[in-house]
Each structure stands twice: as structure tokens, then as C-alpha cells.
Amino acid sequence: MKVIAAYLLAVLGGNNTPSAKTIKDILGSVGAEAEDGNIELFLSEIKGKDIAEVIASGKEKLASVPSGGGGGGVAVGAAPASGGAAPAAAEAKKEEKVEEKEESDDVSFYFGLVRL
């Protein structure tokens, strides 16, 4: 995500074809880093594409992703009558999931947003 953000900042600043060096300079200005391979891969995927079209395509893809707000909700089971260890175990599991979720610079994420 850092690479995409830096790329978009460069485009917003008037550079319609930011280079890897430009992206690294933007990231470096805020103390962030990204692997050269990730930057080069992203640039090769976006090369020759209009950024406005890429963003529009990404919006369409995101619109089709269920967000859990409508009729497709998740069923919640009732707690056991004893109120014993089950609620505590569920709470611990929930906290564990929150800790595991971390922003990733995994390049595979870029593919879904970049390809038209």
C-alpha cells in the first residue's frame, strides 16, 4: 500500500509517470521503505495504464465485495447457560485475530487493484 500511495502522490503532484527513484524518495521523506522488487513489480503492472481508469476499475471491483452490512450477516451463537470458559475463550480468540491483522506490502494485493 505504501508504494501505491507514493505513486498516487507523485501523480497528484504532476508527475504522470513516476519512476522507482521518485517513489523511493517520497517514501524516504516520511521515513518509510519498500523493497525495490515490489516497486518495480508495481510499476511494471501499471505501465501504460491511465491511473483514472485503474482507480475506476478498482472501485467497481470493491463495490462487488460483500461488506457484511446487508442481508448477508453472520449468525452469532448463544453463549452456554453456565457462562463458564466459552465466553472467555471466544474473547481471547477475538483478541488474537485482531493482533494478527497487520498491514501488508504483499505484492499479490496490488494485482487485484492494478489489472484492468
Buried (B, 14 or more C-beta within 10 A) or exposed (E): EBBBBBBBBBBEEEEEEBEBEBBBEBBEEEEBEBEEEBBEBBBEBBEEEEBEEBEEBBEEEEEEEEEEEEEEEEEEEEEEEEEEEEEEEEEEEEEEEEEEEEEEBEBEEBEEBBEE
